[in-house]
Amino acid sequence: MAQQPELPDFKLDDSSLYREEVYSDRKTGGIRKLVPITVDGEDDASRPVLFEGQASVYTPGGALPLNFELPGPTLAEAVAQYGDAARAALEQTIEEINQMRREQQSSIVVPGQQPAGGAGLIDPTGGRGGPIR
């Protein structure tokens, strides 16, 4: 009988708990307010409140979720920063997608050509390929 893989230990860090509040305009996206709490559920004033923006961009491949940090201590500041932060998150996501495309294209092996990047490998056939076995 095959040995079962070891499962991860799921344990919440009771010193890093947050209560979530969600705000939305029901059109563009939403803002999550993360209020630090103690293990007893009381507000923890020793840690800052965090805000995270959420949006979706619809592409031919489906919805592309965006999640981004909104610095600032108040909901009003988070709302004011939402548009610029969403735009920056989208630009970063597009750049990451383009980088993945470039990496993927450079890994395509075309018969008769050396592999992209060289990788320091020696091709005993001189780059012409060999018989299929």
Secondary structure as a PSIPRED ss2 file (coil, helix, strand):
# PSIPRED VFORMAT (PSIPRED V4.0)

   1 M C   1.000  0.000  0.000
   2 A C   1.000  0.000  0.000
   3 Q C   1.000  0.000  0.000
   4 Q C   1.000  0.000  0.000
   5 P C   1.000  0.000  0.000
   6 E C   1.000  0.000  0.000
   7 L C   1.000  0.000  0.000
   8 P C   1.000  0.000  0.000
   9 D C   1.000  0.000  0.000
  10 F C   1.000  0.000  0.000
  11 K C   1.000  0.000  0.000
  12 L C   1.000  0.000  0.000
  13 D C   1.000  0.000  0.000
  14 D C   1.000  0.000  0.000
  15 S C   1.000  0.000  0.000
  16 S C   1.000  0.000  0.000
  17 L C   1.000  0.000  0.000
  18 Y E   0.000  0.000  1.000
  19 R E   0.000  0.000  1.000
  20 E E   0.000  0.000  1.000
  21 E E   0.000  0.000  1.000
  22 V E   0.000  0.000  1.000
  23 Y E   0.000  0.000  1.000
  24 S E   0.000  0.000  1.000
  25 D C   1.000  0.000  0.000
  26 R C   1.000  0.000  0.000
  27 K C   1.000  0.000  0.000
  28 T C   1.000  0.000  0.000
  29 G E   0.000  0.000  1.000
  30 G E   0.000  0.000  1.000
  31 I E   0.000  0.000  1.000
  32 R E   0.000  0.000  1.000
  33 K E   0.000  0.000  1.000
  34 L E   0.000  0.000  1.000
  35 V E   0.000  0.000  1.000
  36 P E   0.000  0.000  1.000
  37 I E   0.000  0.000  1.000
  38 T C   1.000  0.000  0.000
  39 V C   1.000  0.000  0.000
  40 D C   1.000  0.000  0.000
  41 G C   1.000  0.000  0.000
  42 E C   1.000  0.000  0.000
  43 D E   0.000  0.000  1.000
  44 D C   1.000  0.000  0.000
  45 A C   1.000  0.000  0.000
  46 S C   1.000  0.000  0.000
  47 R C   1.000  0.000  0.000
  48 P C   1.000  0.000  0.000
  49 V C   1.000  0.000  0.000
  50 L E   0.000  0.000  1.000
  51 F E   0.000  0.000  1.000
  52 E E   0.000  0.000  1.000
  53 G E   0.000  0.000  1.000
  54 Q E   0.000  0.000  1.000
  55 A E   0.000  0.000  1.000
  56 S E   0.000  0.000  1.000
  57 V E   0.000  0.000  1.000
  58 Y E   0.000  0.000  1.000
  59 T E   0.000  0.000  1.000
  60 P C   1.000  0.000  0.000
  61 G C   1.000  0.000  0.000
  62 G E   0.000  0.000  1.000
  63 A E   0.000  0.000  1.000
  64 L E   0.000  0.000  1.000
  65 P E   0.000  0.000  1.000
  66 L E   0.000  0.000  1.000
  67 N E   0.000  0.000  1.000
  68 F E   0.000  0.000  1.000
  69 E E   0.000  0.000  1.000
  70 L C   1.000  0.000  0.000
  71 P C   1.000  0.000  0.000
  72 G C   1.000  0.000  0.000
  73 P C   1.000  0.000  0.000
  74 T C   1.000  0.000  0.000
  75 L H   0.000  1.000  0.000
  76 A H   0.000  1.000  0.000
  77 E H   0.000  1.000  0.000
  78 A H   0.000  1.000  0.000
  79 V H   0.000  1.000  0.000
  80 A H   0.000  1.000  0.000
  81 Q H   0.000  1.000  0.000
  82 Y H   0.000  1.000  0.000
  83 G H   0.000  1.000  0.000
  84 D H   0.000  1.000  0.000
  85 A H   0.000  1.000  0.000
  86 A H   0.000  1.000  0.000
  87 R H   0.000  1.000  0.000
  88 A H   0.000  1.000  0.000
  89 A H   0.000  1.000  0.000
  90 L H   0.000  1.000  0.000
  91 E H   0.000  1.000  0.000
  92 Q H   0.000  1.000  0.000
  93 T H   0.000  1.000  0.000
  94 I H   0.000  1.000  0.000
  95 E H   0.000  1.000  0.000
  96 E H   0.000  1.000  0.000
  97 I H   0.000  1.000  0.000
  98 N H   0.000  1.000  0.000
  99 Q H   0.000  1.000  0.000
 100 M H   0.000  1.000  0.000
 101 R H   0.000  1.000  0.000
 102 R H   0.000  1.000  0.000
 103 E H   0.000  1.000  0.000
 104 Q H   0.000  1.000  0.000
 105 Q H   0.000  1.000  0.000
 106 S H   0.000  1.000  0.000
 107 S C   1.000  0.000  0.000
 108 I C   1.000  0.000  0.000
 109 V C   1.000  0.000  0.000
 110 V C   1.000  0.000  0.000
 111 P C   1.000  0.000  0.000
 112 G C   1.000  0.000  0.000
 113 Q C   1.000  0.000  0.000
 114 Q C   1.000  0.000  0.000
 115 P C   1.000  0.000  0.000
 116 A C   1.000  0.000  0.000
 117 G C   1.000  0.000  0.000
 118 G C   1.000  0.000  0.000
 119 A C   1.000  0.000  0.000
 120 G C   1.000  0.000  0.000
 121 L C   1.000  0.000  0.000
 122 I C   1.000  0.000  0.000
 123 D C   1.000  0.000  0.000
 124 P C   1.000  0.000  0.000
 125 T C   1.000  0.000  0.000
 126 G C   1.000  0.000  0.000
 127 G C   1.000  0.000  0.000
 128 R C   1.000  0.000  0.000
 129 G C   1.000  0.000  0.000
 130 G C   1.000  0.000  0.000
 131 P C   1.000  0.000  0.000
 132 I C   1.000  0.000  0.000
 133 R C   1.000  0.000  0.000
